[in-house]
Amino acid sequence: MSLAARCCARLLPQALQLRPPSAPCSTISSAKKYINGVHLHYQQTGKGDRGVLLLPGALGSSQTDFGPQLKSLNKERFTVVAWDPRGYGHSIPPQREFPLDFFHTDAKDAVDLMQALDFKKFSLLGWSDGGITALIAASKYPSLVHKLVVWGANAFVTQEDIKLYNGNICQDLVPLIKCPTLIIHGEKDPMVPRYHPDYLHKHIRGSRLHLMAEGKHNLHLRFAKEFNCLVEEFLISSD
């Protein structure tokens, strides 16, 4: 039996008990918070004592990138927040800008949003560009980040893009990450070669690397049930 199947088998009895179809915590609310000079839009669901922030990819939003997670992550165990970074989705205005430090700006916005929502500590789930933002946030705000899950993210760029990023997106920060970290990689991801998750796994001490043989860049959407089970198991496991 695969790891994902074992996770689902362990979690299903609890889920059936904890999440009746009519549970009121299934509601997904939308709101905005004024953070660092911008009205940031977010969606929130669940009533669990574990806060989780979902960070979308480039040009994405809470709804376009995380529908299956907002719908199905365990709402009794977790309070799930999915946000639109400044200039994305319903966090417009302002229009999106891309200065060289925009990932760092997003990381601060993300952390400040969760603090404004009264989460003293929380976990981060970051996809693609949101994964880069999550890596930076975990490295710069270690006292606030409980656990980290990233997929479709890279810490550096290839030779073709070196003029844009000078070769380093968050490469120098990755070794500073101290929280438990799960790296998920789709082996058929056409955008992020295998050496990126291998690099993250090697340089984040104690991290776990899980490979999905049929996964592509949007593995959390294409294989949502398997992905959600893996993430729930990781987030509720003891450190």
N, C-alpha and C positions, 0 to 999 in steps of 0.2 A: 504494500500500500504506500502511495506517495506521501511526502511530508504534508502537502496541502490536504490530502484526503484524511490523514490522521488528525490534522488540526480541525477540520470540519466535523469529524466524528466526535472529537472531544467537546467541541463548542456547541454542537447542535442541541443536545439535551438541555443545556443551560439556556440557549436562545429560545427554545420552545417554552420554557418556564418563565423567562424574563421578558419576552417580547410578544405579548398577546396582540392579535391583529388590531384591536381597538385601543391600544395603549396611547394615552394622550401625548406621551413624549415623542410620538412619531411626527409631530408637527414641525415643519421647517419654517422658521421665521426669517425675515429680511430686515435689515436696518443699516444705518450709517453711523460712523463715529468720526469726530473731527480729530485727526491725528497728524501732527507735524505739518499743519497748514493745509491739509487736504481732507475732504469728506470721503472716508473709505467705506465702501459697501461690503457687507458680509452677510452670509447666511449661517444660521445656527440651529442645531437640532440635538435632541438627547438631554438627559439629566444626570449622567454619570459623574463620578467624582474625578475622572481623568480627562483633562482638557486636551484636545487634539486640534491642531491647525492644519488645514489643507492648502498647499501653495501651488497655484496653477502654472502651466507652461507659458511660453511666449505668446502674447496676444490672447491668452485664454482668460477665463473667468471662473467663478465658483460653480456656476451652473453648467457651462459648456464642458468643463474638465472633470467634474466630480459628481455627476448625477448619481451613479450607483453607490458611491460612498455615503453621500448625504442620505440616501434612501435606506441603505442596508447595514451600515456599521452599527454595532450593538449600542443602542441608545440608553440602555440601563447602566452600562459600564462607562460609557464615554459621553462627554459633551463635545460635539463636533462643530467646529467653526471652519467655514470655507470663505476665503476673501477674494476680492478683486484688487490687485495692486493698483497704485495710482496710475491713471491713464488707461486702465483696462476695464472692460465691462461697464458696470454702473458706477465705477469710481472715476468717471469722466464728467465734468472737467476735473483736473487739467488734461490737456492732450499729453499723450505719452512722449517722454523724451528719453534719450539713450546716451547720457554722459558716461564716461569710462567707469564711474563708480556707481552706476544705477543698481547693480546687485546689492551693494552695501546699503543704499538708500532703502531698497525694498526690505532688506533684512531688519533694519531699524524700525521701519513702519510695521512690519509683521509682529515683532516683539512688543512694540508699544501698543499695538491694537489689542493683543492678548492681555497685557497688563491693564489696559483701560477697561477690559471686560472682566476684570477681577480674578484672572487666573494667576496665581502666584508661581506656578510651575506648570509646564505643558509639554506635549510632544509635537513634533513636526513631521508632516508627510509631504515631501516635495517631489514634484515631477518635472523633468526637463529643466527649463530655466528656474522653475520653482524649487527644484532640487539643489541647484547652485545657491539660490537664496537661502535655503534651509541649511546647507553646509556652512555658509558664512555666519548665519545666526547662531548655530550651535557652537561655532568656534569663538565667537565674540561675546556671547552671553551664556556661558556655561552654567551659571547658577540658576538660570531660568528654564533651560531645556532639559526635560526629563529623558526622552528617548527620541531617536531620529530614524526615519525611513526615507530613503531616496531611490529613485529609479529614473533612467533616461538622463542622468546628469553627468557632467564632465568637469574636471578640475583645471584643465588646461586645453589649449587649442592646437590644432595641427599647423604645419608649416604654411598652409595656404592662408590661414587667418591671422598669422602672427603679427602682421602690421596693425591689425585692429586692437588686439588685446595685449600685445607685447609678450605673448606666450603664456600668460598666467592669468587665470580667472580667479581661482581661490586656492591655487596649489600650495602657497605658503601657509595657508590657514588650516588646511586639512589635518595636519598632525596635532593641532591644538584641540581637536574635538575629543572630549572625554566621556560623553554620554554613550550608553548602549546604542549601537547603530546597526540597522539592517539595510543592506544594499541589495536591491532586486534588479536583475538584468534579463531582458528578453534577448535570447540568442539570435533572433531574427530581426533585431532592431537595426534598420538601415541608416539611422542617424548617429548612433553612439556605438562605436566599435567596442569589442570586449576589453581592450586594454584600459578603458576608462574605469569600469567597475573594478577591475583587477588592481588598478592604481589606488583607488579609494580604499579597497579592502586591505591592501598592504600598508597604507599609511594612517588608517584610523585604528588605533589599538583596540583589540578585542571585538572588532566589527564582524558581522556575519554576512556572507555573500550567498544569495539564493538565485539560481539560474532557472529560467523558464524556457524550456526547449522551443516552444512554439510562439513565445512572446515577441511582440514587436514594440515599437516605441510607446504605444498606448495600451500596454498590457493590462493596466488597471481597469480599462473599459472593456477590452475584448475578453478578458478572463476575470471579470469582476468578482465572482464568487470565490475563486481560488485566491485571488489577491486579498480580498477582505479577510478571509480565514487566516492567511499568513500574517497579516498585519495585526489582527486582533490577538492572535496567539503571542506574537512578539510583545505587544504593548502590555498584556496582562501578566506575562511571565515575570518571575522574580529577577532582579538585577544580578 
